[in-house]
């Protein structure tokens, strides 16, 4: 029986015509074939460049032509990559914050048409983006406040009952101790065993 060929898998290599490692060309790699060190570094650079721009992990993995499992293995076993991953996450978070600020405070120009004819632009702002920014920067003043009141029966106070359980080994007690315990509990018959 002839051997079946394993399916080819796309593998990233940096594009020599481009200065950006995020722009990738593909070398065919067989399933299970490992990346070379050069290919791995190129894929990591492509991922980090995309992730630092605020893209999701999924989109950044697509840019690097890797799957999420590869990313998680790198994060777990490659400490320098893990540190750079965290830096890229912070840069990506800053991109998102900058865009929230731009939309909420600076706004954007939107073209205005009347009867299919361009008449100018109008400045638009996003109140929702400004609200999100205010909640993040000043949570004491702008956070969501929620409270819940719990009442007991018929709107009254909630009754609580605290019970203490005392465990005694009656077999190790002396007769005097058993008599004192019996008197304290108000029980007359100590001969009963549970």
WOTAJO-V728206 format. One line per field, one symbol per residue. phi: phi as a letter, one per 40 degrees, with the letter a starting at -180 (. if undefined). burial: b if it has 16 or more other C-alpha atoms within 10 Angstrom, else e. A space follows every 50 residues. Layout:
# WOTAJO-V728206
phi: ???
burial: ???
This chain:
# WOTAJO-V728206
phi: .cccccccbcbcaccccbcccccbbbbcbcdgcccccccccccccccccc cccgccccccccccfbccccdcccccbbddcdcccccccccccccccccc cdccbcgacbcbbbfgbcbibbcbbbcccccccccccbcccbccbbbbbb bcdfgccccbbbbbbbbbcccccccccccccccccgbcbcccbc
burial: eeeeeeeebebbbbeeeeeebbbbeeeebeeeeeeeeebbbbbbbbbbbb bbbbbebeebbebbbbeeeebeebbeeeeebbebbeebbbbbbebebeeb bbbbbebeeeeeeeeeeeeeeeeeebeebbebbbeeeeeeeeeeeeeeee eeeeeeeeeeeeeeeeeeeeeeeeeeeebeeeeeeeeeeeeeee
